[in-house]
Amino acid sequence: MAQITKEMTIGEILRTNPNVAPILMEAGMHCLGCPSAQAESLEEAAMVHGMDINDLMAKIEAL
């Protein structure tokens, strides 16, 4: 499986591994299909939602 990075957009991440969706939803990112999800990097989205990107990446990598 392709590696997921914090520089990828949420849309790219979901196309790479749809199993990441529940992690993002649990983290408060409920609008996975909205335009921002297609343009914002995971790191940018984490910052907007007040999350620590390293914690989020650890959960994603644990899949």
N, CA, C and O atoms as a Tripos MOL2 file, in Angstrom:
@<TRIPOS>MOLECULE
protein
  252   251    63     0     0
PROTEIN
NO_CHARGES

@<TRIPOS>ATOM
      1 N           0.8390   -1.1790    0.0000 N.3       1 MET1
      2 CA          0.0000    0.0000    0.0000 C.3       1 MET1
      3 C           0.8860    1.2450    0.0000 C.2       1 MET1
      4 O           1.9510    1.2610    0.6170 O.2       1 MET1
      5 N           0.4350    2.2800   -0.6950 N.am      2 ALA2
      6 CA          1.1990    3.5180   -0.7840 C.3       2 ALA2
      7 C           1.2660    4.1930    0.5870 C.2       2 ALA2
      8 O           0.3540    4.0830    1.4070 O.2       2 ALA2
      9 N           2.3560    4.8810    0.7980 N.am      3 GLN3
     10 CA          2.5560    5.5730    2.0700 C.3       3 GLN3
     11 C           1.7170    6.8450    2.1020 C.2       3 GLN3
     12 O           1.6090    7.5510    1.0990 O.2       3 GLN3
     13 N           1.1400    7.1270    3.2300 N.am      4 ILE4
     14 CA          0.3670    8.3520    3.4430 C.3       4 ILE4
     15 C           1.2640    9.3450    4.1570 C.2       4 ILE4
     16 O           1.9350    9.0100    5.1330 O.2       4 ILE4
     17 N           1.2640   10.5860    3.6490 N.am      5 THR5
     18 CA          2.0750   11.6410    4.2600 C.3       5 THR5
     19 C           1.1830   12.8070    4.6660 C.2       5 THR5
     20 O           0.0560   12.9370    4.1890 O.2       5 THR5
     21 N           1.6940   13.6430    5.5420 N.am      6 LYS6
     22 CA          0.9220   14.7950    6.0120 C.3       6 LYS6
     23 C           0.7850   15.8630    4.9370 C.2       6 LYS6
     24 O          -0.0250   16.7810    5.0760 O.2       6 LYS6
     25 N           1.5690   15.7550    3.8640 N.am      7 GLU7
     26 CA          1.4950   16.7130    2.7680 C.3       7 GLU7
     27 C           0.3810   16.3710    1.7720 C.2       7 GLU7
     28 O           0.0100   17.2060    0.9470 O.2       7 GLU7
     29 N          -0.1480   15.1590    1.8480 N.am      8 MET8
     30 CA         -1.2140   14.7290    0.9400 C.3       8 MET8
     31 C          -2.5230   15.4100    1.3130 C.2       8 MET8
     32 O          -2.7580   15.7240    2.4800 O.2       8 MET8
     33 N          -3.3850   15.6380    0.3060 N.am      9 THR9
     34 CA         -4.7100   16.1550    0.6090 C.3       9 THR9
     35 C          -5.5450   15.0210    1.2030 C.2       9 THR9
     36 O          -5.2170   13.8450    1.0420 O.2       9 THR9
     37 N          -6.6080   15.3840    1.8780 N.am     10 ILE10
     38 CA         -7.4860   14.3740    2.4500 C.3      10 ILE10
     39 C          -8.0730   13.5150    1.3430 C.2      10 ILE10
     40 O          -8.2120   12.3010    1.4950 O.2      10 ILE10
     41 N          -8.4190   14.1530    0.2180 N.am     11 GLY11
     42 CA         -8.9330   13.4020   -0.9250 C.3      11 GLY11
     43 C          -7.9450   12.3630   -1.4170 C.2      11 GLY11
     44 O          -8.3290   11.2300   -1.7060 O.2      11 GLY11
     45 N          -6.6680   12.7390   -1.5180 N.am     12 GLU12
     46 CA         -5.6310   11.7920   -1.9540 C.3      12 GLU12
     47 C          -5.5010   10.6420   -0.9580 C.2      12 GLU12
     48 O          -5.3580    9.4810   -1.3420 O.2      12 GLU12
     49 N          -5.5520   10.9840    0.3140 N.am     13 ILE13
     50 CA         -5.4190    9.9610    1.3590 C.3      13 ILE13
     51 C          -6.5640    8.9580    1.2620 C.2      13 ILE13
     52 O          -6.3390    7.7500    1.3460 O.2      13 ILE13
     53 N          -7.7780    9.4470    1.0880 N.am     14 LEU14
     54 CA         -8.9350    8.5520    1.0190 C.3      14 LEU14
     55 C          -8.9080    7.6960   -0.2360 C.2      14 LEU14
     56 O          -9.3760    6.5570   -0.2180 O.2      14 LEU14
     57 N          -8.3660    8.2290   -1.3280 N.am     15 ARG15
     58 CA         -8.2300    7.4170   -2.5390 C.3      15 ARG15
     59 C          -7.1400    6.3620   -2.3510 C.2      15 ARG15
     60 O          -7.2380    5.2610   -2.8920 O.2      15 ARG15
     61 N          -6.1070    6.7000   -1.5890 N.am     16 THR16
     62 CA         -5.0140    5.7740   -1.3260 C.3      16 THR16
     63 C          -5.4510    4.6680   -0.3740 C.2      16 THR16
     64 O          -5.1520    3.4930   -0.5890 O.2      16 THR16
     65 N          -6.1710    5.0650    0.6940 N.am     17 ASN17
     66 CA         -6.6120    4.0890    1.7000 C.3      17 ASN17
     67 C          -7.9240    4.5600    2.3270 C.2      17 ASN17
     68 O          -7.9070    5.3380    3.2810 O.2      17 ASN17
     69 N          -9.0490    4.1010    1.8080 N.am     18 PRO18
     70 CA        -10.3520    4.5160    2.3610 C.3      18 PRO18
     71 C         -10.5320    4.1590    3.8290 C.2      18 PRO18
     72 O         -11.3940    4.7340    4.4940 O.2      18 PRO18
     73 N          -9.7460    3.2300    4.3500 N.am     19 ASN19
     74 CA         -9.8550    2.8360    5.7580 C.3      19 ASN19
     75 C          -9.4180    3.9370    6.7200 C.2      19 ASN19
     76 O          -9.6040    3.8120    7.9310 O.2      19 ASN19
     77 N          -8.8370    5.0160    6.1900 N.am     20 VAL20
     78 CA         -8.4250    6.1410    7.0260 C.3      20 VAL20
     79 C          -9.6390    6.9900    7.4230 C.2      20 VAL20
     80 O          -9.5830    7.7250    8.4090 O.2      20 VAL20
     81 N         -10.7260    6.8920    6.6650 N.am     21 ALA21
     82 CA        -11.9100    7.7310    6.9080 C.3      21 ALA21
     83 C         -12.3920    7.6950    8.3580 C.2      21 ALA21
     84 O         -12.6270    8.7590    8.9300 O.2      21 ALA21
     85 N         -12.5510    6.5190    8.9820 N.am     22 PRO22
     86 CA        -13.0280    6.5160   10.3760 C.3      22 PRO22
     87 C         -12.0900    7.2520   11.3320 C.2      22 PRO22
     88 O         -12.5490    7.8670   12.2950 O.2      22 PRO22
     89 N         -10.8010    7.1940   11.0800 N.am     23 ILE23
     90 CA         -9.8360    7.9070   11.9370 C.3      23 ILE23
     91 C         -10.0480    9.4090   11.8100 C.2      23 ILE23
     92 O         -10.0530   10.1320   12.8070 O.2      23 ILE23
     93 N         -10.2230    9.8730   10.5710 N.am     24 LEU24
     94 CA        -10.4370   11.3040   10.3500 C.3      24 LEU24
     95 C         -11.7730   11.7530   10.9370 C.2      24 LEU24
     96 O         -11.8660   12.8310   11.5240 O.2      24 LEU24
     97 N         -12.8040   10.9250   10.7770 N.am     25 MET25
     98 CA        -14.1160   11.2570   11.3330 C.3      25 MET25
     99 C         -14.0490   11.3310   12.8620 C.2      25 MET25
    100 O         -14.6060   12.2430   13.4730 O.2      25 MET25
    101 N         -13.3690   10.3710   13.4640 N.am     26 GLU26
    102 CA        -13.2170   10.3510   14.9240 C.3      26 GLU26
    103 C         -12.4620   11.5850   15.4090 C.2      26 GLU26
    104 O         -12.6910   12.0660   16.5180 O.2      26 GLU26
    105 N         -11.5620   12.0930   14.5690 N.am     27 ALA27
    106 CA        -10.7680   13.2670   14.9240 C.3      27 ALA27
    107 C         -11.5380   14.5740   14.7230 C.2      27 ALA27
    108 O         -11.0350   15.6470   15.0540 O.2      27 ALA27
    109 N         -12.7630   14.4880   14.1780 N.am     28 GLY28
    110 CA        -13.5700   15.6860   14.0060 C.3      28 GLY28
    111 C         -13.6140   16.2240   12.5900 C.2      28 GLY28
    112 O         -14.2050   17.2760   12.3440 O.2      28 GLY28
    113 N         -13.0010   15.5230   11.6630 N.am     29 MET29
    114 CA        -13.0170   15.9420   10.2590 C.3      29 MET29
    115 C         -14.2050   15.2610    9.5830 C.2      29 MET29
    116 O         -14.0590   14.2190    8.9440 O.2      29 MET29
    117 N         -15.3770   15.8640    9.7360 N.am     30 HIS30
    118 CA        -16.6090   15.2340    9.2740 C.3      30 HIS30
    119 C         -16.9380   15.5170    7.8150 C.2      30 HIS30
    120 O         -17.7980   14.8470    7.2440 O.2      30 HIS30
    121 N         -16.2830   16.4810    7.2040 N.am     31 CYS31
    122 CA        -16.6090   16.8590    5.8320 C.3      31 CYS31
    123 C         -15.5320   16.3260    4.8820 C.2      31 CYS31
    124 O         -14.8270   17.0980    4.2320 O.2      31 CYS31
    125 N         -15.4200   15.0160    4.8130 N.am     32 LEU32
    126 CA        -14.3660   14.4010    4.0100 C.3      32 LEU32
    127 C         -14.5490   14.6150    2.5150 C.2      32 LEU32
    128 O         -13.5790   14.5300    1.7630 O.2      32 LEU32
    129 N         -15.7610   14.8880    2.0690 N.am     33 GLY33
    130 CA        -16.0180   15.0830    0.6510 C.3      33 GLY33
    131 C         -16.1320   16.5390    0.2440 C.2      33 GLY33
    132 O         -16.3650   16.8310   -0.9290 O.2      33 GLY33
    133 N         -15.9720   17.4580    1.1850 N.am     34 CYS34
    134 CA        -16.1370   18.8740    0.8530 C.3      34 CYS34
    135 C         -14.9430   19.3930    0.0470 C.2      34 CYS34
    136 O         -13.8900   18.7560    0.0270 O.2      34 CYS34
    137 N         -15.0980   20.5480   -0.6190 N.am     35 PRO35
    138 CA        -14.0070   21.0850   -1.4340 C.3      35 PRO35
    139 C         -12.6880   21.2750   -0.6840 C.2      35 PRO35
    140 O         -11.6150   21.0890   -1.2590 O.2      35 PRO35
    141 N         -12.7610   21.6410    0.5820 N.am     36 SER36
    142 CA        -11.5230   21.8160    1.3570 C.3      36 SER36
    143 C         -10.7390   20.5170    1.4520 C.2      36 SER36
    144 O          -9.5080   20.5340    1.4490 O.2      36 SER36
    145 N         -11.4320   19.3990    1.5350 N.am     37 ALA37
    146 CA        -10.7650   18.1010    1.6450 C.3      37 ALA37
    147 C         -10.0010   17.7590    0.3710 C.2      37 ALA37
    148 O          -9.0690   16.9550    0.3980 O.2      37 ALA37
    149 N         -10.3890   18.3600   -0.7260 N.am     38 GLN38
    150 CA         -9.7030   18.1070   -1.9900 C.3      38 GLN38
    151 C          -8.5130   19.0400   -2.1860 C.2      38 GLN38
    152 O          -7.6550   18.7800   -3.0290 O.2      38 GLN38
    153 N          -8.4530   20.1300   -1.4110 N.am     39 ALA39
    154 CA         -7.4000   21.1200   -1.6050 C.3      39 ALA39
    155 C          -6.4400   21.2360   -0.4260 C.2      39 ALA39
    156 O          -5.2670   21.5530   -0.6210 O.2      39 ALA39
    157 N          -6.9130   20.9860    0.7860 N.am     40 GLU40
    158 CA         -6.0710   21.1210    1.9790 C.3      40 GLU40
    159 C          -5.2330   19.8810    2.2110 C.2      40 GLU40
    160 O          -5.6890   18.7590    1.9910 O.2      40 GLU40
    161 N          -4.0080   20.0900    2.6550 N.am     41 SER41
    162 CA         -3.1940   18.9450    3.0680 C.3      41 SER41
    163 C          -3.6980   18.4650    4.4260 C.2      41 SER41
    164 O          -4.3990   19.1900    5.1320 O.2      41 SER41
    165 N          -3.3380   17.2560    4.7760 N.am     42 LEU42
    166 CA         -3.7220   16.7170    6.0830 C.3      42 LEU42
    167 C          -3.1640   17.6020    7.1920 C.2      42 LEU42
    168 O          -3.8350   17.8400    8.1970 O.2      42 LEU42
    169 N          -1.9560   18.0820    7.0150 N.am     43 GLU43
    170 CA         -1.3370   18.9460    8.0180 C.3      43 GLU43
    171 C          -2.1250   20.2460    8.1840 C.2      43 GLU43
    172 O          -2.3380   20.7080    9.3050 O.2      43 GLU43
    173 N          -2.5570   20.8340    7.0600 N.am     44 GLU44
    174 CA         -3.3560   22.0650    7.1260 C.3      44 GLU44
    175 C          -4.6960   21.8060    7.8050 C.2      44 GLU44
    176 O          -5.1430   22.6030    8.6300 O.2      44 GLU44
    177 N          -5.3290   20.6990    7.4600 N.am     45 ALA45
    178 CA         -6.6200   20.3530    8.0640 C.3      45 ALA45
    179 C          -6.4700   20.1230    9.5660 C.2      45 ALA45
    180 O          -7.3240   20.5410   10.3480 O.2      45 ALA45
    181 N          -5.3980   19.4680    9.9660 N.am     46 ALA46
    182 CA         -5.1610   19.2360   11.3920 C.3      46 ALA46
    183 C          -5.0040   20.5660   12.1240 C.2      46 ALA46
    184 O          -5.5330   20.7470   13.2210 O.2      46 ALA46
    185 N          -4.2770   21.4900   11.5100 N.am     47 MET47
    186 CA         -4.0690   22.7970   12.1290 C.3      47 MET47
    187 C          -5.4080   23.5350   12.2760 C.2      47 MET47
    188 O          -5.6850   24.1140   13.3270 O.2      47 MET47
    189 N          -6.2240   23.5140   11.2400 N.am     48 VAL48
    190 CA         -7.5300   24.1810   11.2690 C.3      48 VAL48
    191 C          -8.4210   23.5870   12.3590 C.2      48 VAL48
    192 O          -9.1800   24.3070   13.0070 O.2      48 VAL48
    193 N          -8.3260   22.2720   12.5580 N.am     49 HIS49
    194 CA         -9.1580   21.5940   13.5510 C.3      49 HIS49
    195 C          -8.4960   21.5360   14.9380 C.2      49 HIS49
    196 O          -9.0410   20.9200   15.8540 O.2      49 HIS49
    197 N          -7.3450   22.1620   15.0960 N.am     50 GLY50
    198 CA         -6.6750   22.2180   16.3940 C.3      50 GLY50
    199 C          -6.1160   20.8880   16.8610 C.2      50 GLY50
    200 O          -6.0980   20.5900   18.0550 O.2      50 GLY50
    201 N          -5.6540   20.0820   15.8940 N.am     51 MET51
    202 CA         -5.1090   18.7570   16.2230 C.3      51 MET51
    203 C          -3.5970   18.7360   16.0760 C.2      51 MET51
    204 O          -3.0140   19.5210   15.3270 O.2      51 MET51
    205 N          -2.9840   17.8300   16.8010 N.am     52 ASP52
    206 CA         -1.5520   17.5990   16.6540 C.3      52 ASP52
    207 C          -1.3500   16.6430   15.4750 C.2      52 ASP52
    208 O          -1.8240   15.5070   15.5040 O.2      52 ASP52
    209 N          -0.6500   17.1030   14.4490 N.am     53 ILE53
    210 CA         -0.4660   16.2890   13.2410 C.3      53 ILE53
    211 C           0.2940   15.0090   13.5390 C.2      53 ILE53
    212 O           0.0300   13.9810   12.9150 O.2      53 ILE53
    213 N           1.2170   15.0440   14.4630 N.am     54 ASN54
    214 CA          1.9950   13.8420   14.7780 C.3      54 ASN54
    215 C           1.1220   12.7720   15.4210 C.2      54 ASN54
    216 O           1.2890   11.5860   15.1360 O.2      54 ASN54
    217 N           0.1900   13.1770   16.2870 N.am     55 ASP55
    218 CA         -0.7420   12.2220   16.8950 C.3      55 ASP55
    219 C          -1.6420   11.6100   15.8300 C.2      55 ASP55
    220 O          -1.8850   10.4030   15.8230 O.2      55 ASP55
    221 N          -2.1350   12.4650   14.9260 N.am     56 LEU56
    222 CA         -3.0080   11.9820   13.8540 C.3      56 LEU56
    223 C          -2.2650   11.0200   12.9320 C.2      56 LEU56
    224 O          -2.8030    9.9810   12.5490 O.2      56 LEU56
    225 N          -1.0350   11.3650   12.5800 N.am     57 MET57
    226 CA         -0.2410   10.4850   11.7040 C.3      57 MET57
    227 C           0.0370    9.1550   12.3910 C.2      57 MET57
    228 O           0.0410    8.1170   11.7290 O.2      57 MET57
    229 N           0.2680    9.1570   13.6950 N.am     58 ALA58
    230 CA          0.5160    7.9050   14.4140 C.3      58 ALA58
    231 C          -0.6960    6.9870   14.3320 C.2      58 ALA58
    232 O          -0.5490    5.7740   14.1750 O.2      58 ALA58
    233 N          -1.8990    7.5620   14.4380 N.am     59 LYS59
    234 CA         -3.1210    6.7460   14.3380 C.3      59 LYS59
    235 C          -3.2650    6.1800   12.9360 C.2      59 LYS59
    236 O          -3.6440    5.0220   12.7670 O.2      59 LYS59
    237 N          -2.9650    6.9900   11.9350 N.am     60 ILE60
    238 CA         -3.0760    6.5370   10.5410 C.3      60 ILE60
    239 C          -2.0540    5.4410   10.2550 C.2      60 ILE60
    240 O          -2.3710    4.4390    9.6150 O.2      60 ILE60
    241 N          -0.8450    5.6350   10.7260 N.am     61 GLU61
    242 CA          0.2230    4.6490   10.4800 C.3      61 GLU61
    243 C          -0.0430    3.3390   11.1990 C.2      61 GLU61
    244 O           0.4870    2.3010   10.8030 O.2      61 GLU61
    245 N          -0.8580    3.3680   12.2520 N.am     62 ALA62
    246 CA         -1.1490    2.1550   13.0180 C.3      62 ALA62
    247 C          -2.1680    1.2510   12.3120 C.2      62 ALA62
    248 O          -2.4070    0.1270   12.7540 O.2      62 ALA62
    249 N          -2.7620    1.7320   11.2250 N.am     63 LEU63
    250 CA         -3.7390    0.9090   10.4850 C.3      63 LEU63
    251 C          -3.1260   -0.3650    9.9890 C.2      63 LEU63
    252 O          -3.8050   -1.1700    9.3510 O.2      63 LEU63
@<TRIPOS>BOND
     1     1     2 1
     2     2     3 1
     3     3     4 2
     4     3     5 am
     5     5     6 1
     6     6     7 1
     7     7     8 2
     8     7     9 am
     9     9    10 1
    10    10    11 1
    11    11    12 2
    12    11    13 am
    13    13    14 1
    14    14    15 1
    15    15    16 2
    16    15    17 am
    17    17    18 1
    18    18    19 1
    19    19    20 2
    20    19    21 am
    21    21    22 1
    22    22    23 1
    23    23    24 2
    24    23    25 am
    25    25    26 1
    26    26    27 1
    27    27    28 2
    28    27    29 am
    29    29    30 1
    30    30    31 1
    31    31    32 2
    32    31    33 am
    33    33    34 1
    34    34    35 1
    35    35    36 2
    36    35    37 am
    37    37    38 1
    38    38    39 1
    39    39    40 2
    40    39    41 am
    41    41    42 1
    42    42    43 1
    43    43    44 2
    44    43    45 am
    45    45    46 1
    46    46    47 1
    47    47    48 2
    48    47    49 am
    49    49    50 1
    50    50    51 1
    51    51    52 2
    52    51    53 am
    53    53    54 1
    54    54    55 1
    55    55    56 2
    56    55    57 am
    57    57    58 1
    58    58    59 1
    59    59    60 2
    60    59    61 am
    61    61    62 1
    62    62    63 1
    63    63    64 2
    64    63    65 am
    65    65    66 1
    66    66    67 1
    67    67    68 2
    68    67    69 am
    69    69    70 1
    70    70    71 1
    71    71    72 2
    72    71    73 am
    73    73    74 1
    74    74    75 1
    75    75    76 2
    76    75    77 am
    77    77    78 1
    78    78    79 1
    79    79    80 2
    80    79    81 am
    81    81    82 1
    82    82    83 1
    83    83    84 2
    84    83    85 am
    85    85    86 1
    86    86    87 1
    87    87    88 2
    88    87    89 am
    89    89    90 1
    90    90    91 1
    91    91    92 2
    92    91    93 am
    93    93    94 1
    94    94    95 1
    95    95    96 2
    96    95    97 am
    97    97    98 1
    98    98    99 1
    99    99   100 2
   100    99   101 am
   101   101   102 1
   102   102   103 1
   103   103   104 2
   104   103   105 am
   105   105   106 1
   106   106   107 1
   107   107   108 2
   108   107   109 am
   109   109   110 1
   110   110   111 1
   111   111   112 2
   112   111   113 am
   113   113   114 1
   114   114   115 1
   115   115   116 2
   116   115   117 am
   117   117   118 1
   118   118   119 1
   119   119   120 2
   120   119   121 am
   121   121   122 1
   122   122   123 1
   123   123   124 2
   124   123   125 am
   125   125   126 1
   126   126   127 1
   127   127   128 2
   128   127   129 am
   129   129   130 1
   130   130   131 1
   131   131   132 2
   132   131   133 am
   133   133   134 1
   134   134   135 1
   135   135   136 2
   136   135   137 am
   137   137   138 1
   138   138   139 1
   139   139   140 2
   140   139   141 am
   141   141   142 1
   142   142   143 1
   143   143   144 2
   144   143   145 am
   145   145   146 1
   146   146   147 1
   147   147   148 2
   148   147   149 am
   149   149   150 1
   150   150   151 1
   151   151   152 2
   152   151   153 am
   153   153   154 1
   154   154   155 1
   155   155   156 2
   156   155   157 am
   157   157   158 1
   158   158   159 1
   159   159   160 2
   160   159   161 am
   161   161   162 1
   162   162   163 1
   163   163   164 2
   164   163   165 am
   165   165   166 1
   166   166   167 1
   167   167   168 2
   168   167   169 am
   169   169   170 1
   170   170   171 1
   171   171   172 2
   172   171   173 am
   173   173   174 1
   174   174   175 1
   175   175   176 2
   176   175   177 am
   177   177   178 1
   178   178   179 1
   179   179   180 2
   180   179   181 am
   181   181   182 1
   182   182   183 1
   183   183   184 2
   184   183   185 am
   185   185   186 1
   186   186   187 1
   187   187   188 2
   188   187   189 am
   189   189   190 1
   190   190   191 1
   191   191   192 2
   192   191   193 am
   193   193   194 1
   194   194   195 1
   195   195   196 2
   196   195   197 am
   197   197   198 1
   198   198   199 1
   199   199   200 2
   200   199   201 am
   201   201   202 1
   202   202   203 1
   203   203   204 2
   204   203   205 am
   205   205   206 1
   206   206   207 1
   207   207   208 2
   208   207   209 am
   209   209   210 1
   210   210   211 1
   211   211   212 2
   212   211   213 am
   213   213   214 1
   214   214   215 1
   215   215   216 2
   216   215   217 am
   217   217   218 1
   218   218   219 1
   219   219   220 2
   220   219   221 am
   221   221   222 1
   222   222   223 1
   223   223   224 2
   224   223   225 am
   225   225   226 1
   226   226   227 1
   227   227   228 2
   228   227   229 am
   229   229   230 1
   230   230   231 1
   231   231   232 2
   232   231   233 am
   233   233   234 1
   234   234   235 1
   235   235   236 2
   236   235   237 am
   237   237   238 1
   238   238   239 1
   239   239   240 2
   240   239   241 am
   241   241   242 1
   242   242   243 1
   243   243   244 2
   244   243   245 am
   245   245   246 1
   246   246   247 1
   247   247   248 2
   248   247   249 am
   249   249   250 1
   250   250   251 1
   251   251   252 2
@<TRIPOS>SUBSTRUCTURE
     1 MET1         2 RESIDUE 1 A MET
     2 ALA2         6 RESIDUE 1 A ALA
     3 GLN3        10 RESIDUE 1 A GLN
     4 ILE4        14 RESIDUE 1 A ILE
     5 THR5        18 RESIDUE 1 A THR
     6 LYS6        22 RESIDUE 1 A LYS
     7 GLU7        26 RESIDUE 1 A GLU
     8 MET8        30 RESIDUE 1 A MET
     9 THR9        34 RESIDUE 1 A THR
    10 ILE10       38 RESIDUE 1 A ILE
    11 GLY11       42 RESIDUE 1 A GLY
    12 GLU12       46 RESIDUE 1 A GLU
    13 ILE13       50 RESIDUE 1 A ILE
    14 LEU14       54 RESIDUE 1 A LEU
    15 ARG15       58 RESIDUE 1 A ARG
    16 THR16       62 RESIDUE 1 A THR
    17 ASN17       66 RESIDUE 1 A ASN
    18 PRO18       70 RESIDUE 1 A PRO
    19 ASN19       74 RESIDUE 1 A ASN
    20 VAL20       78 RESIDUE 1 A VAL
    21 ALA21       82 RESIDUE 1 A ALA
    22 PRO22       86 RESIDUE 1 A PRO
    23 ILE23       90 RESIDUE 1 A ILE
    24 LEU24       94 RESIDUE 1 A LEU
    25 MET25       98 RESIDUE 1 A MET
    26 GLU26      102 RESIDUE 1 A GLU
    27 ALA27      106 RESIDUE 1 A ALA
    28 GLY28      110 RESIDUE 1 A GLY
    29 MET29      114 RESIDUE 1 A MET
    30 HIS30      118 RESIDUE 1 A HIS
    31 CYS31      122 RESIDUE 1 A CYS
    32 LEU32      126 RESIDUE 1 A LEU
    33 GLY33      130 RESIDUE 1 A GLY
    34 CYS34      134 RESIDUE 1 A CYS
    35 PRO35      138 RESIDUE 1 A PRO
    36 SER36      142 RESIDUE 1 A SER
    37 ALA37      146 RESIDUE 1 A ALA
    38 GLN38      150 RESIDUE 1 A GLN
    39 ALA39      154 RESIDUE 1 A ALA
    40 GLU40      158 RESIDUE 1 A GLU
    41 SER41      162 RESIDUE 1 A SER
    42 LEU42      166 RESIDUE 1 A LEU
    43 GLU43      170 RESIDUE 1 A GLU
    44 GLU44      174 RESIDUE 1 A GLU
    45 ALA45      178 RESIDUE 1 A ALA
    46 ALA46      182 RESIDUE 1 A ALA
    47 MET47      186 RESIDUE 1 A MET
    48 VAL48      190 RESIDUE 1 A VAL
    49 HIS49      194 RESIDUE 1 A HIS
    50 GLY50      198 RESIDUE 1 A GLY
    51 MET51      202 RESIDUE 1 A MET
    52 ASP52      206 RESIDUE 1 A ASP
    53 ILE53      210 RESIDUE 1 A ILE
    54 ASN54      214 RESIDUE 1 A ASN
    55 ASP55      218 RESIDUE 1 A ASP
    56 LEU56      222 RESIDUE 1 A LEU
    57 MET57      226 RESIDUE 1 A MET
    58 ALA58      230 RESIDUE 1 A ALA
    59 LYS59      234 RESIDUE 1 A LYS
    60 ILE60      238 RESIDUE 1 A ILE
    61 GLU61      242 RESIDUE 1 A GLU
    62 ALA62      246 RESIDUE 1 A ALA
    63 LEU63      250 RESIDUE 1 A LEU
